[in-house]
Amino acid sequence: MDAPTEHLDNEIDDNRDVETDIIFNHVGFGYTDKKTIDDITFTVPKGKKMGIVGPTGCGKTTIMKLLLKYYDYMEGEILLGGVNIRDMSADRVRSMMGLMFQETFLISGTVMDNIRMGNSESTREDAIRAAKECNAHEFIMNLPDGYDTKVKEGNLSEGQRQLICITRLMLRDSNIILLDEATSSIDILNEKLIQEAFLKIMKNKTTIIVAHRLSTIIDADIILVIKDGKVEEMGTHNELLTNKGFYHKLYESQKR
């Protein structure tokens, strides 16, 4: 991922509490002179879940990167709890968020090292408790050395790797959750365990999910449909199906 762009106008005290509602107001951005996203406007209230859907390359992941301050937007404003993220350091913004992107990131170390990565104050007992919550404990205990098993290339399935990353997210206990749904093929059993774990993590958290399979965001409070870098539609699953617009076409195409 590219190096973050830091842009601070009137930086607030990074220890100050900031609420977790997310607002994009007419946000525009481009990696070049051509805009990747244009006039993006939405609100995710505190504790609610929003799914972002659309064709490959439409700007879904760019929205996440702007929220994380990997890039500075060109137009509009992005607010966290009413505070412009330009007035917050990148470290402060990211400290509020639990992230899981498509590529599972595991370090060279034990399973326990990977669960506690970025959560150094947590205890071993905390990590095991989180693993049980996230449906990871059983498979970990079946590994040669349990939580002390070294993570090596090929000794964990993709589903198991994801469960470890989800456990890390549970242990972090952030108030904002950002998920870029994995497209990797996962066996049916692990997929069920992963979906159950995600539901636990997202409970009462402000959540944004970039979804590739619409079935994963049917119950979202808001679904943002992006097409060619712009908001095509927005609403609940049922509202968007009733509209019989672009979302309806995407949904029908995935049912086949």
DOTORKE-760547 format. One record per residue: z, x, y of N, C-alpha, C in turn; residue in three letters. Coordinates in steps of 0.2 Angstrom, whole numbers. Layout:
<rs>
+-------+-------+-------+-------+-------+-------+-------+-------+-------+------+
!   n.z !   n.x !   n.y !  ca.z !  ca.x !  ca.y !   c.z !   c.x !   c.y ! rest !
+-------+-------+-------+-------+-------+-------+-------+-------+-------+------+
!     Z !     X !     Y !     Z !     X !     Y !     Z !     X !     Y !  ALA !
...
+-------+-------+-------+-------+-------+-------+-------+-------+-------+------+
</rs>
This chain:
<rs>
+-------+-------+-------+-------+-------+-------+-------+-------+-------+------+
!   n.z !   n.x !   n.y !  ca.z !  ca.x !  ca.y !   c.z !   c.x !   c.y ! rest !
+-------+-------+-------+-------+-------+-------+-------+-------+-------+------+
!     0 !     4 !    -6 !     0 !     0 !     0 !     0 !     4 !     6 !  MET !
!    -3 !     2 !    12 !    -4 !     6 !    18 !     3 !     7 !    21 !  ASP !
!     4 !    13 !    25 !    10 !    14 !    28 !    11 !     8 !    33 !  ALA !
!    17 !     6 !    34 !    19 !     1 !    38 !    18 !     2 !    46 !  PRO !
!    16 !    -3 !    50 !    15 !    -2 !    57 !    21 !    -5 !    60 !  THR !
!    25 !     0 !    64 !    31 !    -2 !    67 !    29 !    -4 !    74 !  GLU !
!    31 !   -10 !    77 !    30 !   -12 !    83 !    36 !   -16 !    86 !  HIS !
!    40 !   -13 !    90 !    46 !   -16 !    92 !    46 !   -17 !   100 !  LEU !
!    47 !   -24 !   102 !    47 !   -25 !   109 !    54 !   -25 !   112 !  ASP !
!    58 !   -29 !   109 !    65 !   -30 !   112 !    69 !   -30 !   105 !  ASN !
!    70 !   -25 !   102 !    74 !   -25 !    95 !    81 !   -28 !    96 !  GLU !
!    82 !   -32 !    91 !    89 !   -35 !    91 !    93 !   -31 !    87 !  ILE !
!   100 !   -32 !    87 !   105 !   -29 !    83 !   103 !   -31 !    76 !  ASP !
!   102 !   -25 !    72 !   100 !   -26 !    65 !   105 !   -29 !    61 !  ASP !
!   112 !   -29 !    63 !   117 !   -32 !    60 !   118 !   -39 !    61 !  ASN !
!   115 !   -42 !    66 !   115 !   -49 !    68 !   113 !   -53 !    62 !  ARG !
!   116 !   -59 !    61 !   114 !   -64 !    56 !   107 !   -67 !    59 !  ASP !
!   102 !   -68 !    54 !    96 !   -71 !    56 !    95 !   -76 !    51 !  VAL !
!    94 !   -83 !    53 !    92 !   -88 !    48 !    86 !   -87 !    45 !  GLU !
!    85 !   -90 !    39 !    79 !   -88 !    35 !    73 !   -93 !    35 !  THR !
!    73 !   -97 !    40 !    66 !  -101 !    41 !    61 !   -97 !    43 !  ASP !
!    55 !   -98 !    41 !    49 !   -94 !    43 !    44 !   -98 !    46 !  ILE !
!    42 !   -95 !    52 !    37 !   -99 !    56 !    31 !   -94 !    58 !  ILE !
!    25 !   -96 !    56 !    19 !   -93 !    59 !    16 !   -97 !    64 !  PHE !
!    15 !   -95 !    70 !    12 !   -99 !    75 !     5 !   -95 !    77 !  ASN !
!    -1 !   -99 !    75 !    -7 !   -97 !    77 !    -9 !   -89 !    76 !  HIS !
!    -7 !   -87 !    70 !    -7 !   -79 !    69 !   -14 !   -77 !    67 !  VAL !
!   -17 !   -72 !    70 !   -23 !   -69 !    68 !   -22 !   -62 !    67 !  GLY !
!   -26 !   -59 !    62 !   -26 !   -52 !    61 !   -33 !   -50 !    57 !  PHE !
!   -35 !   -44 !    58 !   -40 !   -41 !    54 !   -39 !   -34 !    53 !  GLY !
!   -41 !   -31 !    47 !   -41 !   -24 !    46 !   -46 !   -20 !    50 !  TYR !
!   -51 !   -24 !    52 !   -56 !   -21 !    56 !   -57 !   -26 !    62 !  THR !
!   -63 !   -25 !    66 !   -64 !   -30 !    71 !   -65 !   -37 !    69 !  ASP !
!   -67 !   -38 !    62 !   -68 !   -44 !    60 !   -61 !   -47 !    57 !  LYS !
!   -59 !   -53 !    59 !   -53 !   -56 !    57 !   -53 !   -57 !    50 !  LYS !
!   -47 !   -56 !    47 !   -46 !   -57 !    40 !   -43 !   -64 !    39 !  THR !
!   -38 !   -66 !    44 !   -35 !   -72 !    44 !   -35 !   -74 !    52 !  ILE !
!   -36 !   -81 !    53 !   -37 !   -83 !    60 !   -33 !   -90 !    61 !  ASP !
!   -29 !   -90 !    66 !   -26 !   -96 !    68 !   -21 !   -99 !    62 !  ASP !
!   -17 !   -95 !    59 !   -13 !   -97 !    53 !    -7 !  -100 !    56 !  ILE !
!    -5 !  -106 !    55 !     1 !  -109 !    57 !     4 !  -113 !    52 !  THR !
!    11 !  -112 !    51 !    15 !  -116 !    46 !    22 !  -114 !    47 !  PHE !
!    26 !  -118 !    44 !    33 !  -118 !    44 !    36 !  -118 !    37 !  THR !
!    40 !  -114 !    35 !    44 !  -115 !    29 !    51 !  -115 !    31 !  VAL !
!    54 !  -121 !    31 !    61 !  -122 !    32 !    66 !  -118 !    28 !  PRO !
!    72 !  -117 !    30 !    77 !  -113 !    26 !    78 !  -117 !    20 !  LYS !
!    78 !  -113 !    14 !    79 !  -116 !     7 !    73 !  -119 !     4 !  GLY !
!    67 !  -120 !     7 !    62 !  -123 !     5 !    57 !  -118 !     2 !  LYS !
!    52 !  -121 !    -2 !    47 !  -117 !    -6 !    40 !  -119 !    -4 !  LYS !
!    36 !  -114 !    -2 !    29 !  -115 !     0 !    25 !  -111 !    -5 !  MET !
!    19 !  -114 !    -7 !    14 !  -110 !   -11 !     8 !  -109 !    -7 !  GLY !
!     5 !  -103 !    -8 !    -1 !  -102 !    -4 !    -7 !  -101 !    -9 !  ILE !
!   -12 !  -105 !    -9 !   -17 !  -105 !   -13 !   -24 !  -104 !   -10 !  VAL !
!   -29 !  -102 !   -14 !   -36 !  -101 !   -11 !   -40 !   -96 !   -15 !  GLY !
!   -46 !   -95 !   -13 !   -50 !   -91 !   -17 !   -48 !   -83 !   -16 !  PRO !
!   -50 !   -79 !   -21 !   -49 !   -72 !   -20 !   -52 !   -69 !   -13 !  THR !
!   -48 !   -65 !   -10 !   -50 !   -62 !    -4 !   -50 !   -67 !     2 !  GLY !
!   -46 !   -73 !     2 !   -46 !   -77 !     7 !   -41 !   -76 !    13 !  CYS !
!   -36 !   -71 !    11 !   -31 !   -69 !    16 !   -24 !   -71 !    13 !  GLY !
!   -23 !   -73 !     7 !   -16 !   -75 !     5 !   -11 !   -69 !     5 !  LYS !
!   -13 !   -63 !     2 !    -9 !   -57 !     2 !    -8 !   -54 !     9 !  THR !
!   -13 !   -55 !    13 !   -12 !   -52 !    20 !    -7 !   -56 !    24 !  THR !
!    -6 !   -62 !    23 !     0 !   -66 !    26 !     6 !   -63 !    24 !  ILE !
!     7 !   -61 !    17 !    13 !   -58 !    15 !    15 !   -52 !    18 !  MET !
!     9 !   -48 !    19 !    10 !   -41 !    22 !    12 !   -41 !    29 !  LYS !
!     9 !   -46 !    33 !    11 !   -47 !    40 !    19 !   -49 !    40 !  LEU !
!    21 !   -53 !    36 !    28 !   -55 !    36 !    32 !   -49 !    34 !  LEU !
!    30 !   -45 !    30 !    34 !   -39 !    28 !    33 !   -33 !    33 !  LEU !
!    29 !   -34 !    39 !    28 !   -29 !    44 !    25 !   -23 !    41 !  LYS !
!    20 !   -24 !    36 !    16 !   -18 !    34 !    10 !   -18 !    39 !  TYR !
!     9 !   -23 !    43 !     4 !   -23 !    48 !     7 !   -27 !    54 !  TYR !
!     4 !   -26 !    60 !     6 !   -29 !    66 !     1 !   -34 !    67 !  ASP !
!     2 !   -41 !    68 !    -3 !   -46 !    69 !    -6 !   -45 !    76 !  TYR !
!   -12 !   -47 !    77 !   -15 !   -47 !    83 !   -14 !   -53 !    88 !  MET !
!   -13 !   -58 !    85 !   -13 !   -65 !    89 !    -7 !   -69 !    86 !  GLU !
!    -4 !   -73 !    91 !     1 !   -78 !    89 !     8 !   -74 !    88 !  GLY !
!    12 !   -77 !    84 !    19 !   -74 !    83 !    21 !   -76 !    76 !  GLU !
!    26 !   -72 !    73 !    29 !   -73 !    67 !    36 !   -73 !    68 !  ILE !
!    40 !   -79 !    67 !    47 !   -79 !    68 !    51 !   -80 !    62 !  LEU !
!    57 !   -77 !    62 !    62 !   -77 !    56 !    68 !   -80 !    60 !  LEU !
!    70 !   -86 !    58 !    76 !   -89 !    61 !    75 !   -90 !    69 !  GLY !
!    69 !   -91 !    71 !    68 !   -91 !    78 !    67 !   -84 !    82 !  GLY !
!    68 !   -79 !    78 !    67 !   -72 !    81 !    60 !   -69 !    79 !  VAL !
!    57 !   -67 !    84 !    50 !   -64 !    83 !    51 !   -57 !    79 !  ASN !
!    48 !   -56 !    74 !    49 !   -51 !    69 !    47 !   -44 !    73 !  ILE !
!    43 !   -45 !    79 !    42 !   -39 !    83 !    48 !   -36 !    86 !  ARG !
!    53 !   -40 !    86 !    60 !   -38 !    89 !    65 !   -36 !    84 !  ASP !
!    62 !   -35 !    78 !    66 !   -33 !    72 !    63 !   -27 !    69 !  MET !
!    67 !   -22 !    66 !    64 !   -16 !    63 !    61 !   -19 !    56 !  SER !
!    57 !   -15 !    53 !    54 !   -16 !    47 !    59 !   -16 !    42 !  ALA !
!    64 !   -11 !    42 !    69 !   -11 !    37 !    74 !   -17 !    37 !  ASP !
!    75 !   -20 !    43 !    79 !   -26 !    44 !    75 !   -32 !    41 !  ARG !
!    69 !   -33 !    42 !    65 !   -38 !    40 !    65 !   -38 !    32 !  VAL !
!    64 !   -32 !    29 !    63 !   -31 !    22 !    70 !   -32 !    19 !  ARG !
!    75 !   -30 !    22 !    82 !   -31 !    19 !    84 !   -38 !    18 !  SER !
!    80 !   -43 !    21 !    82 !   -50 !    20 !    78 !   -53 !    14 !  MET !
!    73 !   -49 !    11 !    68 !   -52 !     7 !    69 !   -49 !     0 !  MET !
!    68 !   -53 !    -5 !    67 !   -50 !   -12 !    60 !   -51 !   -14 !  GLY !
!    57 !   -46 !   -16 !    49 !   -46 !   -17 !    47 !   -45 !   -24 !  LEU !
!    42 !   -48 !   -26 !    39 !   -47 !   -33 !    32 !   -48 !   -32 !  MET !
!    28 !   -42 !   -33 !    21 !   -43 !   -32 !    18 !   -42 !   -39 !  PHE !
!    11 !   -43 !   -39 !     7 !   -43 !   -46 !     9 !   -37 !   -51 !  GLN !
!     9 !   -31 !   -48 !    10 !   -25 !   -52 !    18 !   -24 !   -53 !  GLU !
!    20 !   -24 !   -59 !    27 !   -23 !   -60 !    29 !   -16 !   -59 !  THR !
!    34 !   -15 !   -55 !    36 !    -8 !   -53 !    42 !    -6 !   -56 !  PHE !
!    41 !    -1 !   -61 !    47 !     2 !   -65 !    47 !     9 !   -64 !  LEU !
!    53 !    12 !   -63 !    54 !    19 !   -62 !    55 !    22 !   -69 !  ILE !
!    55 !    29 !   -69 !    56 !    33 !   -75 !    64 !    34 !   -75 !  SER !
!    66 !    30 !   -80 !    74 !    30 !   -81 !    75 !    24 !   -86 !  GLY !
!    81 !    22 !   -86 !    83 !    17 !   -91 !    82 !    10 !   -89 !  THR !
!    83 !     6 !   -93 !    82 !    -1 !   -91 !    87 !    -3 !   -86 !  VAL !
!    93 !    -1 !   -87 !    99 !    -2 !   -82 !    97 !     1 !   -75 !  MET !
!    94 !     7 !   -75 !    92 !    10 !   -69 !    87 !     6 !   -65 !  ASP !
!    83 !     3 !   -69 !    77 !    -1 !   -66 !    80 !    -8 !   -63 !  ASN !
!    85 !   -11 !   -67 !    88 !   -17 !   -64 !    92 !   -16 !   -58 !  ILE !
!    96 !   -10 !   -58 !   100 !    -8 !   -52 !    96 !    -5 !   -46 !  ARG !
!    90 !    -3 !   -47 !    86 !     0 !   -42 !    86 !    -4 !   -35 !  MET !
!    89 !    -1 !   -30 !    89 !    -4 !   -24 !    96 !    -9 !   -23 !  GLY !
!   100 !    -9 !   -28 !   106 !   -12 !   -29 !   112 !    -8 !   -31 !  ASN !
!   112 !    -2 !   -28 !   117 !     3 !   -30 !   124 !     1 !   -30 !  SER !
!   126 !    -4 !   -26 !   133 !    -6 !   -26 !   135 !   -11 !   -32 !  GLU !
!   130 !   -13 !   -35 !   131 !   -18 !   -41 !   134 !   -14 !   -47 !  SER !
!   138 !   -17 !   -51 !   140 !   -14 !   -57 !   136 !   -15 !   -63 !  THR !
!   138 !   -12 !   -68 !   134 !   -13 !   -74 !   135 !   -20 !   -77 !  ARG !
!   141 !   -23 !   -76 !   143 !   -30 !   -78 !   139 !   -35 !   -73 !  GLU !
!   138 !   -33 !   -67 !   134 !   -37 !   -63 !   126 !   -38 !   -65 !  ASP !
!   124 !   -32 !   -67 !   117 !   -31 !   -70 !   116 !   -35 !   -76 !  ALA !
!   121 !   -35 !   -81 !   120 !   -38 !   -87 !   121 !   -46 !   -86 !  ILE !
!   125 !   -48 !   -81 !   126 !   -55 !   -80 !   119 !   -58 !   -77 !  ARG !
!   116 !   -54 !   -73 !   109 !   -56 !   -70 !   104 !   -56 !   -75 !  ALA !
!   104 !   -51 !   -80 !    99 !   -51 !   -86 !   100 !   -58 !   -90 !  ALA !
!   106 !   -60 !   -91 !   108 !   -66 !   -95 !   105 !   -72 !   -91 !  LYS !
!   106 !   -72 !   -85 !   103 !   -78 !   -81 !    96 !   -78 !   -81 !  GLU !
!    93 !   -72 !   -81 !    85 !   -72 !   -81 !    82 !   -71 !   -88 !  CYS !
!    85 !   -73 !   -93 !    82 !   -73 !  -100 !    80 !   -66 !  -102 !  ASN !
!    83 !   -61 !   -99 !    81 !   -54 !  -101 !    86 !   -51 !  -106 !  ALA !
!    92 !   -53 !  -106 !    97 !   -50 !  -110 !    96 !   -49 !  -118 !  HIS !
!    93 !   -54 !  -121 !    92 !   -54 !  -128 !    87 !   -49 !  -130 !  GLU !
!    81 !   -49 !  -126 !    76 !   -44 !  -128 !    79 !   -37 !  -127 !  PHE !
!    83 !   -36 !  -121 !    85 !   -29 !  -120 !    90 !   -27 !  -125 !  ILE !
!    94 !   -31 !  -128 !    99 !   -29 !  -133 !    95 !   -28 !  -139 !  MET !
!    89 !   -30 !  -140 !    85 !   -28 !  -146 !    81 !   -22 !  -145 !  ASN !
!    82 !   -19 !  -139 !    78 !   -12 !  -139 !    83 !    -7 !  -142 !  LEU !
!    80 !    -1 !  -144 !    84 !     4 !  -147 !    90 !     6 !  -145 !  PRO !
!    91 !     7 !  -138 !    97 !     9 !  -135 !    99 !     3 !  -130 !  ASP !
!    97 !    -3 !  -131 !    99 !    -8 !  -126 !    98 !    -7 !  -119 !  GLY !
!   103 !    -7 !  -115 !   102 !    -6 !  -107 !   100 !     1 !  -106 !  TYR !
!   102 !     6 !  -110 !   101 !    13 !  -109 !    95 !    15 !  -112 !  ASP !
!    90 !    11 !  -115 !    84 !    13 !  -117 !    80 !    16 !  -111 !  THR !
!    76 !    21 !  -112 !    72 !    24 !  -107 !    66 !    20 !  -107 !  LYS !
!    63 !    19 !  -101 !    57 !    15 !  -100 !    51 !    20 !  -100 !  VAL !
!    47 !    19 !  -105 !    41 !    24 !  -106 !    35 !    20 !  -106 !  LYS !
!    29 !    23 !  -105 !    23 !    20 !  -105 !    22 !    17 !  -112 !  GLU !
!    21 !    10 !  -112 !    19 !     7 !  -119 !    25 !     4 !  -123 !  GLY !
!    31 !     6 !  -121 !    37 !     3 !  -125 !    40 !    -4 !  -123 !  ASN !
!    37 !    -7 !  -118 !    38 !   -13 !  -116 !    32 !   -17 !  -114 !  LEU !
!    32 !   -24 !  -116 !    26 !   -28 !  -115 !    26 !   -30 !  -108 !  SER !
!    21 !   -33 !  -105 !    20 !   -35 !   -98 !    25 !   -40 !   -97 !  GLU !
!    26 !   -45 !  -101 !    31 !   -50 !  -100 !    38 !   -47 !  -100 !  GLY !
!    40 !   -42 !  -104 !    47 !   -39 !  -104 !    48 !   -35 !   -97 !  GLN !
!    42 !   -32 !   -95 !    43 !   -28 !   -88 !    44 !   -33 !   -83 !  ARG !
!    41 !   -39 !   -83 !    42 !   -44 !   -78 !    49 !   -46 !   -78 !  GLN !
!    52 !   -47 !   -84 !    58 !   -50 !   -84 !    63 !   -45 !   -81 !  LEU !
!    62 !   -39 !   -82 !    66 !   -33 !   -79 !    66 !   -34 !   -72 !  ILE !
!    60 !   -34 !   -69 !    59 !   -35 !   -62 !    62 !   -41 !   -59 !  CYS !
!    62 !   -47 !   -63 !    65 !   -53 !   -60 !    72 !   -52 !   -60 !  ILE !
!    75 !   -49 !   -65 !    82 !   -48 !   -66 !    85 !   -43 !   -59 !  THR !
!    81 !   -39 !   -58 !    82 !   -34 !   -52 !    82 !   -39 !   -45 !  ARG !
!    78 !   -44 !   -45 !    77 !   -48 !   -40 !    83 !   -53 !   -39 !  LEU !
!    85 !   -55 !   -45 !    91 !   -59 !   -46 !    98 !   -56 !   -43 !  MET !
!    98 !   -49 !   -45 !   104 !   -45 !   -43 !   104 !   -44 !   -36 !  LEU !
!    98 !   -43 !   -33 !    98 !   -42 !   -26 !   100 !   -48 !   -22 !  ARG !
!    99 !   -54 !   -24 !   101 !   -60 !   -21 !    99 !   -61 !   -14 !  ASP !
!    93 !   -60 !   -12 !    90 !   -61 !    -6 !    90 !   -68 !    -4 !  SER !
!    90 !   -70 !     3 !    89 !   -76 !     5 !    82 !   -79 !     6 !  ASN !
!    78 !   -74 !     6 !    70 !   -75 !     6 !    67 !   -72 !     0 !  ILE !
!    63 !   -76 !    -3 !    60 !   -73 !    -9 !    52 !   -73 !    -8 !  ILE !
!    49 !   -68 !    -9 !    41 !   -68 !    -9 !    39 !   -66 !   -16 !  LEU !
!    34 !   -70 !   -18 !    31 !   -69 !   -25 !    24 !   -69 !   -25 !  LEU !
!    21 !   -64 !   -27 !    13 !   -64 !   -28 !    12 !   -64 !   -36 !  ASP !
!    11 !   -70 !   -38 !    11 !   -72 !   -45 !     6 !   -67 !   -49 !  GLU !
!     9 !   -65 !   -54 !     5 !   -60 !   -59 !     0 !   -64 !   -62 !  ALA !
!    -6 !   -60 !   -63 !   -12 !   -63 !   -66 !   -13 !   -60 !   -73 !  THR !
!    -8 !   -55 !   -75 !    -9 !   -52 !   -81 !    -8 !   -57 !   -87 !  SER !
!   -11 !   -56 !   -93 !   -10 !   -61 !   -98 !    -3 !   -59 !  -101 !  SER !
!     1 !   -64 !  -102 !     8 !   -64 !  -105 !     8 !   -69 !  -111 !  ILE !
!    12 !   -67 !  -116 !    12 !   -72 !  -122 !    16 !   -78 !  -119 !  ASP !
!    15 !   -83 !  -123 !    17 !   -90 !  -121 !    25 !   -90 !  -121 !  ILE !
!    28 !   -87 !  -125 !    36 !   -87 !  -126 !    38 !   -83 !  -119 !  LEU !
!    36 !   -77 !  -118 !    38 !   -74 !  -112 !    36 !   -77 !  -105 !  ASN !
!    31 !   -81 !  -105 !    29 !   -84 !   -99 !    34 !   -90 !   -98 !  GLU !
!    36 !   -93 !  -103 !    41 !   -99 !  -102 !    47 !   -96 !  -100 !  LYS !
!    50 !   -90 !  -102 !    56 !   -87 !  -100 !    55 !   -85 !   -93 !  LEU !
!    49 !   -82 !   -91 !    48 !   -80 !   -84 !    49 !   -86 !   -79 !  ILE !
!    45 !   -91 !   -81 !    45 !   -97 !   -77 !    52 !  -100 !   -76 !  GLN !
!    56 !  -100 !   -81 !    63 !  -102 !   -81 !    67 !   -98 !   -76 !  GLU !
!    66 !   -91 !   -77 !    70 !   -86 !   -73 !    68 !   -87 !   -65 !  ALA !
!    62 !   -88 !   -64 !    59 !   -89 !   -57 !    63 !   -95 !   -54 !  PHE !
!    63 !  -101 !   -57 !    66 !  -107 !   -55 !    74 !  -105 !   -53 !  LEU !
!    77 !  -101 !   -57 !    84 !  -100 !   -55 !    85 !   -95 !   -49 !  LYS !
!    80 !   -91 !   -48 !    80 !   -86 !   -42 !    79 !   -90 !   -36 !  ILE !
!    74 !   -95 !   -36 !    72 !   -98 !   -30 !    76 !  -104 !   -28 !  MET !
!    81 !  -105 !   -32 !    85 !  -111 !   -30 !    89 !  -110 !   -24 !  LYS !
!    88 !  -114 !   -19 !    91 !  -114 !   -12 !    89 !  -108 !    -8 !  ASN !
!    83 !  -105 !   -10 !    81 !   -99 !    -6 !    74 !  -101 !    -3 !  LYS !
!    73 !   -98 !     3 !    67 !   -99 !     7 !    62 !   -95 !     3 !  THR !
!    57 !   -98 !     0 !    52 !   -95 !    -5 !    45 !   -96 !    -3 !  THR !
!    41 !   -90 !    -3 !    34 !   -91 !    -2 !    31 !   -88 !    -9 !  ILE !
!    26 !   -92 !   -12 !    23 !   -89 !   -18 !    15 !   -89 !   -17 !  ILE !
!    12 !   -83 !   -18 !     5 !   -83 !   -18 !     3 !   -85 !   -25 !  VAL !
!     0 !   -91 !   -26 !    -1 !   -93 !   -33 !    -9 !   -93 !   -35 !  ALA !
!   -10 !   -90 !   -41 !   -16 !   -90 !   -44 !   -18 !   -96 !   -49 !  HIS !
!   -12 !   -98 !   -52 !   -13 !  -104 !   -56 !    -9 !  -109 !   -52 !  ARG !
!   -12 !  -115 !   -51 !    -9 !  -120 !   -47 !    -4 !  -124 !   -50 !  LEU !
!    -4 !  -123 !   -57 !     2 !  -126 !   -61 !     9 !  -123 !   -59 !  SER !
!     9 !  -117 !   -56 !    15 !  -114 !   -54 !    18 !  -116 !   -48 !  THR !
!    14 !  -120 !   -44 !    17 !  -122 !   -37 !    16 !  -130 !   -36 !  ILE !
!    15 !  -133 !   -41 !    15 !  -141 !   -41 !    21 !  -144 !   -38 !  ILE !
!    27 !  -141 !   -39 !    33 !  -144 !   -36 !    35 !  -141 !   -30 !  ASP !
!    31 !  -137 !   -26 !    32 !  -134 !   -20 !    33 !  -139 !   -15 !  ALA !
!    38 !  -138 !   -10 !    39 !  -142 !    -4 !    33 !  -143 !     0 !  ASP !
!    29 !  -137 !     1 !    23 !  -136 !     5 !    18 !  -132 !     1 !  ILE !
!    12 !  -134 !     1 !     6 !  -130 !    -1 !     1 !  -129 !     4 !  ILE !
!     0 !  -122 !     6 !    -4 !  -120 !    11 !   -11 !  -118 !     7 !  LEU !
!   -16 !  -121 !     9 !   -23 !  -120 !     6 !   -27 !  -116 !    11 !  VAL !
!   -29 !  -109 !     9 !   -32 !  -105 !    14 !   -39 !  -104 !    11 !  ILE !
!   -44 !  -105 !    16 !   -51 !  -104 !    14 !   -54 !  -100 !    20 !  LYS !
!   -58 !   -94 !    18 !   -61 !   -90 !    23 !   -56 !   -88 !    29 !  ASP !
!   -50 !   -87 !    27 !   -45 !   -84 !    32 !   -42 !   -89 !    36 !  GLY !
!   -44 !   -96 !    35 !   -41 !  -101 !    39 !   -37 !  -106 !    35 !  LYS !
!   -33 !  -110 !    38 !   -29 !  -115 !    35 !   -34 !  -121 !    34 !  VAL !
!   -36 !  -122 !    27 !   -40 !  -128 !    26 !   -37 !  -134 !    25 !  GLU !
!   -31 !  -134 !    22 !   -27 !  -140 !    21 !   -19 !  -138 !    20 !  GLU !
!   -15 !  -143 !    21 !    -8 !  -142 !    20 !    -4 !  -148 !    18 !  MET !
!     0 !  -148 !    13 !     4 !  -154 !    11 !     7 !  -153 !     4 !  GLY !
!     9 !  -158 !     1 !    12 !  -158 !    -5 !     6 !  -158 !   -10 !  THR !
!     8 !  -157 !   -17 !     3 !  -157 !   -22 !     0 !  -164 !   -22 !  HIS !
!     4 !  -169 !   -22 !     1 !  -176 !   -23 !    -3 !  -178 !   -16 !  ASN !
!    -1 !  -176 !   -11 !    -4 !  -177 !    -4 !   -11 !  -174 !    -5 !  GLU !
!   -11 !  -168 !    -7 !   -18 !  -164 !    -7 !   -23 !  -167 !   -12 !  LEU !
!   -20 !  -169 !   -18 !   -24 !  -172 !   -23 !   -27 !  -179 !   -20 !  LEU !
!   -23 !  -182 !   -16 !   -25 !  -189 !   -14 !   -31 !  -188 !    -8 !  THR !
!   -30 !  -182 !    -5 !   -35 !  -181 !     0 !   -42 !  -179 !    -3 !  ASN !
!   -42 !  -177 !    -9 !   -48 !  -175 !   -12 !   -53 !  -170 !    -9 !  LYS !
!   -49 !  -165 !    -6 !   -53 !  -160 !    -2 !   -53 !  -153 !    -6 !  GLY !
!   -53 !  -148 !    -3 !   -54 !  -141 !    -7 !   -48 !  -140 !   -12 !  PHE !
!   -42 !  -142 !   -11 !   -37 !  -141 !   -16 !   -38 !  -145 !   -22 !  TYR !
!   -41 !  -151 !   -21 !   -42 !  -155 !   -27 !   -48 !  -152 !   -31 !  HIS !
!   -53 !  -149 !   -28 !   -58 !  -145 !   -32 !   -55 !  -139 !   -35 !  LYS !
!   -51 !  -135 !   -32 !   -47 !  -130 !   -36 !   -43 !  -132 !   -42 !  LEU !
!   -40 !  -138 !   -41 !   -36 !  -140 !   -46 !   -40 !  -143 !   -52 !  TYR !
!   -45 !  -146 !   -51 !   -49 !  -149 !   -56 !   -53 !  -143 !   -60 !  GLU !
!   -55 !  -138 !   -56 !   -58 !  -132 !   -59 !   -54 !  -129 !   -64 !  SER !
!   -47 !  -128 !   -63 !   -42 !  -125 !   -67 !   -40 !  -129 !   -73 !  GLN !
!   -41 !  -136 !   -72 !   -40 !  -140 !   -78 !   -45 !  -140 !   -84 !  LYS !
!   -51 !  -137 !   -82 !   -56 !  -137 !   -87 !   -55 !  -132 !   -92 !  ARG !
+-------+-------+-------+-------+-------+-------+-------+-------+-------+------+
</rs>
